Amino acid sequence: LHTKYFFLIGKNAAGKTNVIKAISILKQYITKSYLFTPEQVLFPTPNKFFPIEPSDIEIEFLIADSKYQYKINFDFFINHERLKKDGKIIFD
């Protein structure tokens, strides 16, 4: 069963917008990071979602019968990222 729907339900001020922003950050990084050198700032403007201290975003997803876990730690730069497939580290 494959679906193209995504539902995000919650009360006011429950963090729904932060989830959408996290997905947007991941999309930006995944689709555009190859354009940057390691010294370039990927996330240049601090605000509520980009605090001075590092942030983590972690997602889990399924492709075929495999479970993937992707985690990224960043502030203005990418500090660390990890990808696991079925519990085994692909890169770290």
N, C-alpha and C positions, 0 to 999 in steps of 0.2 A: 504494500500500500504506500503510495507516494502522494503527498499533498503539498500544495503551494500556499497554504494558509498558515498564518501566525496570529495567535490571539494573546493579548496582554491585558489582563483584567486585574483591577485593584481599586482600593479606596483612594480618595483624594490624598495627596502627599504621601503615597505609599512607595514612591520611587519608580513609577512607570517611565517617566521622562528620562531618568538616569539610565535605565536599561536601553532605551532607544539611543541615547547619546553614546553609550558604550558600544553598541552595535555599529553606529556611525564611525566611531574612532577605529574600530577593527577593520571596517570596510576601507577607510582611507589608508590605513597602514598596509593592508594586504594588497590593495590595488595600485598604490602609488609609491610604496617604499623603495622599489627598485630604481626610482628616479633620483634618489638622494644618496649622497655619500655619508659615511658614518659620522662625520663631523657636523653635518647639517642638522638644524633643529627641525624636528618633525611637528612638534606641537608648540608653536611659538608664544601663544597668549595665555598666561595663567588666568583662571577665573574659578568659579565655584567647582567646576568639574575638573579643572587642571590645577590642583593645589601645588604648593612648592614641594611637599613631600611626595614620594613616588606613589603611584596607583597601580593596582593589579586588576586585570580583566581576565577571566577564565571562562572558556566555553567548552561544552561537550557536544559532539555530534556523531551521527552514524552515517557511514557510507558502506553500502552493501551490508555485510555482516560484521563490519569492524567498527569499534568504538574509538573515536579520537578525542583527545583532550588537548586543548591549546591554551597556553597561559602567557601573558605578556605583562611585564613590569616596566613602567615608564614614568618619567617626569617630563622634561623637555626633549629628552632623547630616549631611545629604547635602551633600558638597562639590562633586560634579560628576557628571553623568550624560550618556551619549551613546547615541544609537540610529542605526544605519546599516542601510540596505536595499540589498542588492546593491552594497555598497561606497560608496554615496552617503550622506552625513550627512543624517538626517531632523531631528534636533535635537542640540544640543551645549550 
